[in-house]
């Protein structure tokens, strides 16, 4: 359970990352495979392209897998915040924490399985 102020900060960062993804990163065109596509008429104009991205955007678009390479876009967003927006280190830290919380939420079943495995009697322990 997290405090309301923490939840608001996390949601603000997640919305910011999704906004960056929609307006900055996706228009580059190399991430179409991550978008959930609607079966349509196949004809694209500017408003349809925007709608395709907006309507197909999911949390898993930002974090497509629970493996390290799945955090590539989140890392790109953090770099963009630092380099293009000039955010302070404390703001960047809040953004990193938000991405960690998002990953734990999106992949909660995998996190639960990993925790259960690591606490099982047969799991390797380090001293």
N, CA and C of each residue as an Amber inpcrd file, in Angstrom:
protein
   381
   0.8590000  -1.1730000   0.0000000   0.0000000   0.0000000   0.0000000
   0.9010000   1.2300000   0.0000000   0.5160000   2.1790000  -0.8540000
   1.3010000   3.4120000  -0.9190000   0.4220000   4.6050000  -0.5240000
   1.0640000   5.6500000  -0.0810000   0.3500000   6.8640000   0.3240000
  -0.2400000   7.5540000  -0.8990000  -1.3480000   8.2940000  -0.7130000
  -1.9690000   9.0030000  -1.8410000  -1.0140000   9.9360000  -2.5850000
  -0.1600000  10.6330000  -1.8660000   0.7730000  11.5520000  -2.5220000
   1.7630000  10.7860000  -3.3970000   2.1800000   9.6150000  -2.9500000
   3.0810000   8.7770000  -3.7430000   2.3600000   8.2570000  -4.9780000
   1.1140000   7.8550000  -4.7970000   0.3200000   7.3630000  -5.9310000
   0.1540000   8.4540000  -6.9830000  -0.1450000   9.6790000  -6.5510000
  -0.3070000  10.7840000  -7.5010000   0.9830000  11.0510000  -8.2680000
   2.1030000  11.0500000  -7.5640000   3.4000000  11.2740000  -8.2110000
   3.6970000  10.1700000  -9.2270000   3.4280000   8.9330000  -8.8390000
   3.6710000   7.7990000  -9.7360000   2.7900000   7.9030000 -10.9760000
   1.5090000   8.1920000 -10.7880000   0.5950000   8.3100000 -11.9240000
   0.9900000   9.4690000 -12.8400000   1.4360000  10.5610000 -12.2620000
   1.8860000  11.6910000 -13.0690000   3.0680000  11.2890000 -13.9420000
   4.0090000  10.5560000 -13.3690000   5.1660000  10.1000000 -14.1410000
   4.7740000   9.0920000 -15.2100000   3.8750000   8.1700000 -14.8860000
   3.4460000   7.1720000 -15.8700000   2.7110000   7.8710000 -17.0210000
   1.8290000   8.8140000 -16.7040000   1.1460000   9.5730000 -17.7580000
   2.1560000  10.3540000 -18.5990000   3.1620000  10.9220000 -17.9490000
   4.1950000  11.6420000 -18.6840000   4.9620000  10.7340000 -19.6260000
   5.2890000   9.5460000 -19.1550000   6.0140000   8.5850000 -20.0000000
   5.1500000   8.1560000 -21.1820000   3.8570000   7.9120000 -20.9370000
   2.9600000   7.5290000 -22.0300000   2.7710000   8.6880000 -23.0090000
   2.7200000   9.9130000 -22.4990000   2.6310000  11.0790000 -23.3740000
   3.8700000  11.2220000 -24.2390000   5.0360000  11.0270000 -23.6370000
   6.2930000  11.0580000 -24.4000000   6.2690000   9.9820000 -25.4810000
   5.8190000   8.7990000 -25.1000000   5.7590000   7.6890000 -26.0450000
   4.8530000   8.0350000 -27.2210000   3.7030000   8.6050000 -26.9390000
   2.7210000   8.9320000 -27.9740000   3.1690000  10.0850000 -28.8590000
   3.6890000  11.1470000 -28.2620000   3.9630000  12.3640000 -29.0220000
   5.4030000  12.5130000 -29.5000000   6.3410000  11.8420000 -28.8550000
   7.7560000  12.0020000 -29.2120000   8.3240000  10.7330000 -29.8410000
   8.1540000   9.6170000 -29.1680000   8.8620000   8.3990000 -29.5800000
   8.1650000   7.6080000 -30.6790000   6.8550000   7.3580000 -30.5540000
   6.1620000   6.5450000 -31.5490000   6.1480000   7.1440000 -32.9440000
   6.0410000   8.4600000 -33.0850000   6.0530000   9.0120000 -34.4420000
   7.3240000   8.7130000 -35.2480000   8.3750000   8.2490000 -34.5920000
   9.5870000   7.8740000 -35.3320000   9.3340000   6.6520000 -36.2060000
   8.2650000   5.8670000 -35.8920000   7.8180000   4.8040000 -36.7820000
   8.4320000   3.4380000 -36.6160000   9.3690000   3.2440000 -35.7350000
  10.0250000   1.9440000 -35.6230000   9.4490000   1.0610000 -34.5160000
   8.3420000   1.4800000 -33.9110000   7.7740000   0.7140000 -32.7990000
   6.3660000   0.2120000 -33.0950000   5.9660000   0.2000000 -34.3580000
   4.6050000  -0.2160000 -34.6960000   4.2790000  -1.6170000 -34.1790000
   5.2730000  -2.4590000 -34.0380000   5.0240000  -3.8210000 -33.5570000
   4.5530000  -3.8570000 -32.1050000   4.7190000  -2.7690000 -31.3750000
   4.2950000  -2.7270000 -29.9750000   2.8690000  -2.2180000 -29.8010000
   2.2610000  -1.7340000 -30.8820000   0.9380000  -1.1250000 -30.7920000
  -0.1290000  -2.1830000 -31.0360000  -1.1860000  -2.1270000 -30.2350000
  -2.3400000  -3.0000000 -30.4310000  -3.1510000  -2.3800000 -31.5590000
  -3.1920000  -3.0630000 -32.7100000  -3.8510000  -2.4970000 -33.8870000
  -5.3070000  -2.9070000 -33.9650000  -6.1000000  -1.9730000 -34.4410000
  -7.5080000  -2.2080000 -34.7020000  -7.6270000  -2.6260000 -36.1610000
  -8.5100000  -3.5730000 -36.4460000  -8.7480000  -3.9430000 -37.8400000
  -9.5110000  -2.7900000 -38.4820000  -8.9240000  -2.1690000 -39.4680000
  -9.5590000  -1.0140000 -40.1050000  -9.5180000  -1.1460000 -41.6040000
  -9.6910000  -0.0330000 -42.2820000  -9.7300000  -0.0460000 -43.7410000
  -8.3430000  -0.0150000 -44.3700000  -7.2960000   0.1090000 -43.5640000
  -5.9370000   0.1040000 -44.0820000  -5.4710000   1.4460000 -44.6170000
  -6.3480000   2.4470000 -44.6660000  -6.0050000   3.7650000 -45.1630000
  -5.6280000   4.6380000 -43.9730000  -4.4480000   5.2370000 -44.0380000
  -3.9810000   6.0490000 -42.9150000  -3.8230000   7.5050000 -43.3360000
  -4.3560000   8.4000000 -42.5380000  -4.0700000   9.8200000 -42.6770000
  -3.5460000  10.2850000 -41.3270000  -3.2170000  11.5590000 -41.1840000
  -2.5750000  12.0290000 -39.9500000  -3.4310000  11.7450000 -38.7240000
  -4.7250000  11.9880000 -38.7950000  -5.5710000  11.7620000 -37.6210000
  -5.6970000  10.2740000 -37.3260000  -5.7050000   9.4320000 -38.3570000
  -5.7720000   7.9900000 -38.1240000  -4.4720000   7.4710000 -37.5200000
  -3.3520000   8.0220000 -37.9460000  -2.0680000   7.6070000 -37.3720000
  -2.0490000   7.9410000 -35.8870000  -2.4520000   9.1680000 -35.5320000
  -2.4930000   9.5560000 -34.1220000  -3.4500000   8.6540000 -33.3510000
  -4.6420000   8.4180000 -33.9160000  -5.6330000   7.5640000 -33.2470000
  -5.1010000   6.1370000 -33.1070000  -4.3670000   5.6640000 -34.1170000
  -3.8110000   4.3030000 -34.0520000  -2.8850000   4.1840000 -32.8580000
  -2.0200000   5.1700000 -32.6940000  -1.1040000   5.1320000 -31.5700000
  -1.8340000   5.3310000 -30.2520000  -2.6890000   6.3540000 -30.1860000
  -3.3870000   6.6690000 -28.9460000  -4.2710000   5.5080000 -28.4890000
  -5.0620000   4.9650000 -29.3970000  -5.9950000   3.9030000 -29.0300000
  -5.2980000   2.5730000 -28.7960000  -4.1130000   2.4050000 -29.3670000
  -3.3850000   1.1550000 -29.1960000  -2.3640000   1.1870000 -28.0790000
  -2.2440000   2.3230000 -27.4210000  -1.2500000   2.4850000 -26.3680000
  -1.6670000   1.7280000 -25.1120000  -0.7770000   0.9430000 -24.5820000
  -1.0210000   0.1810000 -23.3570000   0.1870000   0.3590000 -22.4400000
   0.0100000   0.0290000 -21.1700000   1.1550000   0.0810000 -20.2530000
   2.2660000  -0.8350000 -20.7470000   1.8790000  -1.9600000 -21.3390000
   2.8930000  -2.8910000 -21.8480000   3.5730000  -2.3720000 -23.1090000
   3.0440000  -1.2920000 -23.7020000   3.7620000  -0.6710000 -24.8150000
   5.0310000  -0.0220000 -24.2820000   4.9290000   0.5630000 -23.1090000
   6.0740000   1.2180000 -22.4750000   7.0500000   0.2060000 -21.8930000
   6.5290000  -0.8660000 -21.3180000   7.3490000  -1.9320000 -20.7230000
   6.8960000  -3.2640000 -21.3300000   7.3490000  -3.5770000 -22.5600000
   6.8260000  -4.7430000 -23.2640000   7.1840000  -6.1080000 -22.6810000
   8.1790000  -6.1890000 -21.8310000   8.4880000  -7.4740000 -21.1970000
   9.0930000  -7.2200000 -19.8260000   9.1300000  -8.2700000 -19.0280000
   9.6800000  -8.1370000 -17.6770000  11.1940000  -8.3050000 -17.6500000
  11.7830000  -8.5730000 -18.7860000  13.2390000  -8.7290000 -18.8670000
  13.9070000  -7.3660000 -19.0210000  15.1850000  -7.3250000 -18.8460000
  15.9260000  -6.0590000 -18.8920000  15.6870000  -5.3060000 -20.2010000
  15.6510000  -6.0040000 -21.3320000  15.4500000  -5.3200000 -22.6110000
  14.0500000  -4.7080000 -22.7130000  13.1260000  -5.1740000 -21.8840000
  11.7790000  -4.6140000 -21.8620000  11.7320000  -3.2060000 -21.2900000
  12.7720000  -2.7950000 -20.6180000  12.8220000  -1.4550000 -20.0260000
  13.4760000  -0.4420000 -20.9590000  13.7690000  -0.8480000 -22.1990000
  14.4730000   0.0290000 -23.1370000  13.7450000   1.3600000 -23.3450000
  12.4310000   1.3120000 -23.5690000  11.6890000   2.5520000 -23.8000000
  11.6180000   3.4140000 -22.5430000  11.4430000   2.7840000 -21.3990000
  11.4350000   3.5400000 -20.1430000  12.7820000   4.2390000 -19.9580000
  13.8510000   3.5390000 -20.2900000  15.1860000   4.1310000 -20.1900000
  15.3290000   5.3000000 -21.1710000  14.8100000   5.1330000 -22.3980000
  14.8590000   6.2230000 -23.3740000  14.1030000   7.4440000 -22.8570000
  12.9470000   7.1980000 -22.2070000  12.1770000   8.3100000 -21.6460000
  12.9810000   9.0220000 -20.5690000  13.6460000   8.2560000 -19.7040000
  14.4580000   8.8580000 -18.6500000  15.6020000   9.6850000 -19.2380000
  16.2250000   9.1720000 -20.2970000  17.2810000   9.9340000 -20.9730000
  16.7220000  11.2310000 -21.5560000  15.5370000  11.1390000 -22.1750000
  14.8990000  12.3090000 -22.7610000  14.6060000  13.3470000 -21.6780000
  14.0960000  12.8830000 -20.5320000  13.8300000  13.8110000 -19.4270000
  15.0980000  14.5660000 -19.0330000  16.2000000  13.8220000 -18.9340000
  17.4630000  14.4250000 -18.4990000  18.0360000  15.3490000 -19.5660000
  18.0990000  14.8590000 -20.8140000  18.7990000  15.5970000 -21.8640000
  17.9590000  16.6990000 -22.5050000  16.6900000  16.4100000 -22.7860000
  15.8520000  17.3790000 -23.4900000  15.0890000  18.3020000 -22.5450000
  14.6530000  17.7700000 -21.4210000  13.8450000  18.5600000 -20.4980000
  14.6660000  19.1280000 -19.3500000  15.8730000  18.6080000 -19.1270000
  16.7490000  19.1290000 -18.0940000  16.2150000  18.9810000 -16.6810000
  15.5950000  17.8330000 -16.3940000  15.0340000  17.6500000 -15.0550000
  16.1450000  17.4880000 -14.0240000  15.8030000  17.7860000 -12.7860000
  16.7660000  17.6730000 -11.6940000  16.9720000  16.1960000 -11.3400000
  18.0750000  15.8810000 -10.6920000  18.3160000  14.4960000 -10.2730000
  17.1950000  13.9440000  -9.3860000  16.6170000  14.7810000  -8.5250000
  15.5470000  14.2840000  -7.6490000  14.2910000  13.9530000  -8.4590000
  13.9970000  14.7470000  -9.4810000  12.8580000  14.4620000 -10.3540000
  13.1060000  13.1980000 -11.1570000  14.3350000  13.0370000 -11.6140000
  14.6890000  11.8340000 -12.3610000  14.5550000  10.5930000 -11.4750000
  14.9540000  10.7070000 -10.2230000  14.8230000   9.5880000  -9.2950000
  13.3520000   9.2090000  -9.1010000  12.4800000  10.2070000  -8.9820000
  11.0470000   9.9240000  -8.8570000  10.5280000   9.2090000 -10.1040000
  11.0310000   9.5990000 -11.2670000  10.6230000   8.9550000 -12.5130000
  11.1030000   7.5070000 -12.5590000  12.3200000   7.2620000 -12.1090000
  12.8470000   5.8870000 -12.0580000  11.9830000   5.0440000 -11.1220000
  11.6840000   5.5820000  -9.9540000  10.8570000   4.8560000  -8.9940000
   9.4740000   4.5590000  -9.5690000   8.9330000   5.5000000 -10.3330000
   7.6270000   5.2850000 -10.9630000   7.6870000   4.1360000 -11.9670000
   8.7680000   4.0570000 -12.7290000   8.8990000   2.9760000 -13.7050000
   9.0470000   1.6230000 -13.0050000   9.7470000   1.6020000 -11.8790000
   9.8880000   0.3560000 -11.1060000   8.5180000  -0.0770000 -10.5840000
   7.7590000   0.8760000 -10.0470000   6.4160000   0.5600000  -9.5400000
   5.5170000   0.0840000 -10.6750000   5.6260000   0.7220000 -11.8380000
   4.8280000   0.3160000 -12.9920000   5.1800000  -1.1110000 -13.4060000
   6.4680000  -1.4150000 -13.4570000   6.8890000  -2.7710000 -13.8290000
   6.3610000  -3.7920000 -12.8330000   6.4220000  -3.4680000 -11.5560000
   5.9010000  -4.3890000 -10.5430000   4.4000000  -4.5840000 -10.7010000
   3.6840000  -3.5240000 -11.0870000   2.2450000  -3.6230000 -11.2880000
   1.9220000  -4.4490000 -12.5340000   2.5540000  -4.1020000 -13.6560000
   2.2580000  -4.7770000 -14.9260000   2.6430000  -6.2520000 -14.8700000
   3.7430000  -6.5460000 -14.2180000   4.2440000  -7.9270000 -14.1610000
   4.1240000  -8.4970000 -12.7520000   3.0460000  -8.1510000 -12.0600000
   2.8710000  -8.5640000 -10.6610000   2.8780000 -10.0800000 -10.4840000
   2.3230000 -10.8260000 -11.4380000   2.3170000 -12.2880000 -11.2750000
   3.7370000 -12.8410000 -11.3440000   4.5740000 -12.2680000 -12.2060000
   5.9620000 -12.7240000 -12.2860000   6.7370000 -12.3360000 -11.0300000
   6.4700000 -11.1560000 -10.4970000   7.1330000 -10.7140000  -9.2700000
   6.7330000 -11.6300000  -8.1170000   5.4390000 -11.9420000  -8.0360000
   4.9500000 -12.8280000  -6.9730000   5.5970000 -14.2000000  -7.0730000
   5.7070000 -14.7340000  -8.2820000   6.3460000 -16.0460000  -8.4680000
   7.8180000 -15.9910000  -8.0680000   8.5110000 -14.9260000  -8.4380000
   9.9320000 -14.8050000  -8.1040000  10.1340000 -14.7100000  -6.6000000
   9.2750000 -13.9530000  -5.9260000   9.3790000 -13.8200000  -4.4780000
   9.0820000 -15.1580000  -3.8110000   8.0670000 -15.8510000  -4.2890000
   7.7170000 -17.1600000  -3.7190000   8.8580000 -18.1500000  -3.9060000
   9.4860000 -18.1140000  -5.0890000  10.5870000 -19.0280000  -5.3410000
  11.7830000 -18.7020000  -4.4500000  12.1110000 -17.4150000  -4.3440000
  13.2920000 -17.0370000  -3.5700000  13.1170000 -17.3150000  -2.0860000
  11.8910000 -17.3740000  -1.6080000  11.6780000 -17.6480000  -0.1860000
  11.3530000 -19.1050000   0.0930000  11.3600000 -19.9380000  -0.9670000
  11.0890000 -21.3580000  -0.7400000  12.3180000 -22.0160000  -0.1050000
  12.1100000 -23.1240000   0.6540000  13.2180000 -23.7610000   1.3740000
  14.3480000 -24.2600000   0.4580000  14.0300000 -24.6320000  -0.7740000
  15.0470000 -25.1580000  -1.6740000  15.8060000 -24.1270000  -2.4540000
  15.4110000 -22.8700000  -2.3370000  16.0790000 -21.8000000  -3.1050000
  17.4770000 -21.5640000  -2.5410000  18.4030000 -21.2570000  -3.4540000
  19.7880000 -20.9930000  -3.0350000  19.8420000 -19.7430000  -2.1860000
  20.5730000 -19.7770000  -1.1340000  20.7260000 -18.6220000  -0.2360000
  22.1690000 -18.1540000  -0.2790000  22.3230000 -16.8320000  -0.2310000
  23.6820000 -16.3050000  -0.1600000  23.9510000 -15.8410000   1.2740000
  25.1560000 -16.0070000   1.7170000  25.4940000 -15.6380000   3.0950000
  26.0890000 -14.2820000   3.1570000
